[in-house]
Amino acid sequence: MKRILFFLAFSLLASAIYAADGYRIVTIQVLKPAKQPITFTDRSVAIYSTQYVTDAKNENYVFRNDTAHSRSVALAIKKSLEEWESLGDYDIPVYDFYAFCNGDNCDDNIESINDYDLLIAVKEVNISSYQTAQAQYADNYGDYFSIGTYAPYKVVVEVYDTDKKQFLAKETLEDTLEWSKNVLNFETGLKDLPSHEEGLEYTIEELGQLFTRSVVPYWIAVERFFFVPSGKDFKKAADYAEAMQWDEAMKIWTQYAGSTNRKVAGQSAFNIALVCEVNGDYELALEWLAYAEKQYNIREISGYRAILQRRINESKMLEEQLQDL
């Protein structure tokens, strides 16, 4: 599935659902658990960029096409791992690992290396980038074109534990990054998109982050909405929330959670649940949602409850993973 980097904002969905109610949208940071967590504590790490050699004469090597960006991806993984705060003291070395090929058979097994505790092997790197421009339709103003920069990629990354003599993770990263839009003039429009070289650069950086997210917890930005009933107090609370002054916003919403206006009470309680989520108190957030549900029939309570329950489940995994880093 293509990963589209230009997309419709969540606000379109929210506006469709809550056209009759005042609301605002905020972006918060959420910590997600790794899919294949790796323990790095007190362990030495090295990254190996696999260079597939198809011919070797007097140390003059001929490499397979998928070797071109292997070292760049290895360096991107190094950068991304070292940016993770728990690994900030690491200076992870990157080496070339020569895999000699006989036809389709290549010796890319790194199990014989024992200089480090953990070996990260970057293999089978296939990345390309291209631009397209296709006419879509014409009207009185001229032709419309669909233009885009596309960067398909496939990379295999393995993590080998030299003490346990086993692979801890095997990740195949495969997708297509896409930057696209509709324009009247495709030549001008293409200049606003990433070039072929920039597409490759962005994709390599993305691959470093994708691998890191698979083995250590990672932060993502998510959007949440909250209600803004009419009135100066609620506008003030909304301004506080957008400025991330959640305690101040909560003081106002708490005053109205007991309002005789059940809709206002329910919406205020819903907002308080959001503050609880931001503060990491998911159980209390669920209690406020239950209270909001008793006050007023807010359709999206069930969906938000599922999000909070998922965060509770993930928090247990995160606690274990963070202890191991």
C-alpha positions as CSV (number, residue, x, y, z in Angstrom):
1,M,0.0,0.0,0.0
2,K,1.3,3.4,-0.9
3,R,2.1,5.8,1.9
4,I,0.7,9.1,0.8
5,L,2.3,12.1,2.3
6,F,-0.2,14.6,1.1
7,F,-3.5,13.7,2.6
8,L,-6.8,15.1,3.9
9,A,-6.6,16.2,7.5
10,F,-8.6,14.6,10.3
11,S,-10.4,17.9,10.6
12,L,-12.5,17.0,7.5
13,L,-13.9,14.0,9.3
14,A,-14.5,15.8,12.5
15,S,-16.2,18.7,10.7
16,A,-18.5,16.2,9.0
17,I,-19.5,14.6,12.3
18,Y,-19.7,17.7,14.4
19,A,-20.9,20.4,12.0
20,A,-23.5,21.4,14.5
21,D,-21.2,21.6,17.4
22,G,-18.2,23.9,18.2
23,Y,-14.9,22.0,18.4
24,R,-11.2,22.3,17.9
25,I,-8.4,19.9,17.0
26,V,-5.1,19.5,18.8
27,T,-2.0,17.4,18.0
28,I,-0.5,15.4,20.9
29,Q,2.5,13.1,21.0
30,V,1.8,9.4,21.7
31,L,4.5,6.8,22.6
32,K,4.0,3.6,20.7
33,P,5.6,0.2,21.6
34,A,8.0,-1.5,19.2
35,K,6.8,-4.4,17.2
36,Q,10.0,-6.5,17.7
37,P,11.6,-4.9,20.8
38,I,15.4,-5.3,21.2
39,T,17.3,-5.0,24.4
40,F,20.2,-2.7,24.0
41,T,21.2,-2.2,27.6
42,D,25.0,-2.9,28.2
43,R,25.2,-4.4,24.7
44,S,27.6,-3.4,21.9
45,V,26.0,-2.8,18.5
46,A,27.2,-2.6,14.9
47,I,25.5,-2.1,11.6
48,Y,26.6,-4.0,8.5
49,S,25.8,-2.7,5.0
50,T,25.6,-5.8,2.7
51,Q,27.5,-5.3,-0.5
52,Y,26.6,-8.0,-3.0
53,V,29.6,-8.9,-5.2
54,T,28.8,-10.5,-8.5
55,D,32.4,-10.5,-9.8
56,A,35.8,-10.0,-8.2
57,K,39.1,-9.7,-10.1
58,N,42.3,-8.5,-8.4
59,E,40.1,-6.8,-5.7
60,N,38.1,-4.9,-8.3
61,Y,34.6,-5.8,-7.4
62,V,31.4,-5.6,-9.5
63,F,28.3,-5.1,-7.3
64,R,24.7,-6.1,-7.8
65,N,22.3,-3.2,-8.5
66,D,20.6,-3.4,-5.1
67,T,23.9,-2.5,-3.4
68,A,23.9,1.2,-4.5
69,H,22.0,2.6,-1.5
70,S,22.8,-0.1,1.1
71,R,25.3,2.0,3.0
72,S,23.1,5.1,2.9
73,V,20.3,3.1,4.5
74,A,22.7,1.7,7.1
75,L,23.8,5.2,8.0
76,A,20.2,6.3,8.2
77,I,19.5,3.5,10.7
78,K,22.6,4.5,12.7
79,K,21.4,8.2,12.8
80,S,17.8,7.2,13.8
81,L,18.9,4.8,16.6
82,E,21.4,7.3,18.0
83,E,18.6,9.9,18.2
84,W,16.6,7.7,20.5
85,E,17.2,9.2,23.9
86,S,17.9,6.0,25.7
87,L,20.6,5.2,23.1
88,G,22.0,8.7,23.0
89,D,25.4,7.7,24.3
90,Y,25.9,5.1,21.5
91,D,28.3,5.7,18.6
92,I,27.2,2.8,16.4
93,P,29.8,1.8,13.9
94,V,28.8,1.0,10.3
95,Y,30.8,-1.5,8.2
96,D,30.6,-3.0,4.7
97,F,29.9,-6.7,4.6
98,Y,30.9,-8.3,1.3
99,A,28.5,-11.0,0.2
100,F,30.0,-13.0,-2.7
101,C,27.4,-14.2,-5.2
102,N,27.4,-17.2,-7.5
103,G,24.5,-16.6,-9.8
104,D,21.4,-16.1,-7.6
105,N,23.2,-17.6,-4.5
106,C,24.9,-15.0,-2.3
107,D,26.7,-15.7,1.0
108,D,25.1,-12.8,3.0
109,N,25.2,-14.7,6.3
110,I,26.7,-12.6,9.1
111,E,26.6,-15.3,11.8
112,S,30.3,-15.7,11.7
113,I,31.0,-12.2,13.0
114,N,31.3,-12.1,16.8
115,D,33.0,-8.7,17.5
116,Y,29.7,-7.2,18.8
117,D,26.8,-8.4,20.8
118,L,24.2,-7.3,18.3
119,L,24.6,-7.2,14.6
120,I,22.2,-5.2,12.4
121,A,22.4,-6.4,8.8
122,V,21.0,-4.3,5.9
123,K,20.2,-6.5,3.0
124,E,18.6,-6.4,-0.5
125,V,18.2,-2.7,-0.7
126,N,16.0,-1.7,-3.7
127,I,15.0,2.0,-3.8
128,S,14.1,4.1,-6.8
129,S,12.4,7.4,-7.4
130,Y,10.6,8.9,-10.4
131,Q,8.1,11.6,-11.3
132,T,5.0,11.4,-13.4
133,A,2.5,13.8,-15.0
134,Q,-0.7,12.6,-16.5
135,A,-3.6,14.6,-18.0
136,Q,-6.8,14.1,-16.1
137,Y,-9.5,16.2,-17.8
138,A,-10.0,19.6,-19.4
139,D,-12.5,22.5,-18.7
140,N,-12.8,26.1,-19.7
141,Y,-9.7,27.0,-17.7
142,G,-7.4,24.4,-19.4
143,D,-6.1,20.9,-18.8
144,Y,-5.8,19.4,-15.3
145,F,-2.8,17.2,-14.6
146,S,-2.2,14.6,-11.8
147,I,1.5,14.9,-10.9
148,G,3.6,13.0,-8.4
149,T,6.9,11.9,-7.2
150,Y,7.0,8.2,-6.3
151,A,9.7,6.3,-4.4
152,P,9.1,2.5,-4.2
153,Y,11.4,0.7,-1.8
154,K,12.1,-2.7,-0.4
155,V,14.8,-3.4,2.3
156,V,15.5,-6.4,4.5
157,V,17.0,-5.8,7.9
158,E,18.0,-8.5,10.3
159,V,19.2,-8.3,13.9
160,Y,21.5,-11.1,15.1
161,D,22.4,-11.8,18.7
162,T,25.9,-13.2,18.8
163,D,25.5,-14.5,22.4
164,K,22.3,-16.4,21.8
165,K,23.3,-17.3,18.3
166,Q,19.9,-16.4,17.0
167,F,18.1,-13.7,15.0
168,L,16.1,-11.4,17.2
169,A,14.3,-9.6,14.4
170,K,13.8,-9.9,10.6
171,E,12.1,-7.0,9.1
172,T,11.1,-6.5,5.4
173,L,10.3,-2.9,4.8
174,E,8.4,-2.5,1.5
175,D,6.1,0.3,0.3
176,T,6.0,3.3,-1.9
177,L,6.3,6.9,-0.7
178,E,4.2,9.3,-2.7
179,W,4.0,13.0,-3.1
180,S,1.1,14.0,-5.4
181,K,-1.4,16.6,-6.3
182,N,-3.5,18.0,-9.2
183,V,-2.3,21.1,-11.0
184,L,-3.0,23.2,-14.2
185,N,0.6,23.4,-15.3
186,F,2.5,20.1,-14.8
187,E,5.9,21.6,-15.4
188,T,5.4,24.2,-12.7
189,G,3.8,21.7,-10.4
190,L,6.6,19.2,-10.7
191,K,9.0,21.8,-9.4
192,D,7.0,22.0,-6.1
193,L,7.4,18.3,-5.6
194,P,10.5,16.4,-4.4
195,S,13.0,15.8,-7.3
196,H,14.3,12.4,-8.1
197,E,17.3,12.9,-5.8
198,E,15.2,14.4,-3.0
199,G,12.7,11.4,-3.2
200,L,15.6,9.0,-2.7
201,E,17.0,11.1,0.2
202,Y,13.6,11.3,1.9
203,T,13.0,7.6,1.4
204,I,16.4,6.6,2.9
205,E,15.7,8.8,5.9
206,E,12.3,7.2,6.3
207,L,13.7,3.7,6.2
208,G,16.1,4.5,9.1
209,Q,13.1,5.7,11.1
210,L,10.9,2.8,10.1
211,F,13.5,0.2,11.3
212,T,14.1,2.1,14.5
213,R,10.3,2.1,15.2
214,S,10.2,-1.6,14.8
215,V,12.8,-2.3,17.6
216,V,12.4,0.5,20.1
217,P,9.3,2.5,21.3
218,Y,8.7,5.6,19.2
219,W,6.7,8.9,19.3
220,I,4.0,9.7,16.8
221,A,1.8,12.8,16.4
222,V,-1.9,12.1,16.6
223,E,-4.9,14.4,16.4
224,R,-7.6,14.7,19.1
225,F,-10.7,17.0,19.1
226,F,-12.5,18.6,22.0
227,F,-15.8,20.4,22.3
228,V,-16.1,24.2,22.5
229,P,-19.7,25.1,23.6
230,S,-20.6,28.7,23.3
231,G,-19.4,31.2,25.9
232,K,-16.3,33.1,26.9
233,D,-15.2,30.5,29.4
234,F,-15.1,27.7,26.8
235,K,-13.2,29.9,24.3
236,K,-10.7,30.6,27.0
237,A,-10.4,26.9,27.9
238,A,-9.9,26.1,24.2
239,D,-7.2,28.6,23.9
240,Y,-5.5,27.1,26.9
241,A,-5.7,23.6,25.4
242,E,-4.3,24.7,22.1
243,A,-1.4,26.3,24.0
244,M,-0.9,22.9,25.8
245,Q,-1.8,24.6,29.2
246,W,-4.0,21.6,30.0
247,D,-4.3,22.2,33.8
248,E,-5.8,25.7,33.1
249,A,-8.2,24.3,30.6
250,M,-9.2,21.5,32.9
251,K,-10.1,24.0,35.7
252,I,-12.7,25.6,33.5
253,W,-14.1,22.3,32.1
254,T,-14.4,20.9,35.6
255,Q,-16.6,23.8,36.6
256,Y,-19.1,22.9,33.9
257,A,-19.0,19.1,34.2
258,G,-21.7,19.4,36.8
259,S,-23.9,21.8,34.7
260,T,-27.6,21.4,34.6
261,N,-27.3,21.7,30.9
262,R,-26.6,18.0,30.2
263,K,-25.0,18.6,26.8
264,V,-22.6,21.1,28.2
265,A,-21.8,18.7,31.1
266,G,-21.2,15.8,28.8
267,Q,-19.0,17.7,26.5
268,S,-17.0,19.2,29.3
269,A,-16.5,15.7,30.8
270,F,-15.4,14.4,27.3
271,N,-12.8,17.2,27.3
272,I,-11.6,16.3,30.7
273,A,-11.0,12.8,29.5
274,L,-8.7,14.2,26.9
275,V,-6.7,16.0,29.6
276,C,-6.4,12.7,31.5
277,E,-5.1,11.0,28.4
278,V,-2.5,13.8,27.9
279,N,-1.4,13.3,31.5
280,G,-1.1,9.5,31.0
281,D,-4.0,8.6,33.3
282,Y,-6.0,6.5,31.0
283,E,-8.1,4.8,33.7
284,L,-9.3,8.2,34.9
285,A,-10.0,9.2,31.4
286,L,-12.3,6.2,31.0
287,E,-14.2,7.2,34.2
288,W,-14.8,10.7,32.8
289,L,-16.0,9.2,29.5
290,A,-18.4,7.0,31.4
291,Y,-19.7,10.1,33.2
292,A,-20.0,12.0,29.9
293,E,-22.0,9.2,28.5
294,K,-24.5,9.4,31.3
295,Q,-24.9,13.1,30.8
296,Y,-25.3,13.2,27.0
297,N,-25.4,11.0,24.0
298,I,-22.1,11.8,22.3
299,R,-21.6,9.5,19.4
300,E,-17.8,9.4,19.4
301,I,-17.5,8.2,23.0
302,S,-17.3,4.6,22.0
303,G,-14.5,5.3,19.5
304,Y,-12.5,7.3,22.0
305,R,-13.0,4.6,24.7
306,A,-11.5,2.1,22.3
307,I,-8.5,4.4,21.8
308,L,-8.0,4.7,25.5
309,Q,-8.3,1.0,26.1
310,R,-5.7,0.4,23.4
311,R,-3.4,2.9,25.1
312,I,-3.8,1.0,28.4
313,N,-2.8,-2.2,26.7
314,E,0.1,-0.5,25.0
315,S,1.3,1.1,28.3
316,K,1.9,-2.3,29.8
317,M,4.1,-3.3,26.9
318,L,5.9,0.1,26.9
319,E,6.8,-0.2,30.6
320,E,8.5,-3.5,29.9
321,Q,10.2,-2.3,26.7
322,L,11.5,0.9,28.3
323,Q,13.0,-1.0,31.2
324,D,15.0,-3.1,28.7
325,L,16.5,-0.2,26.8
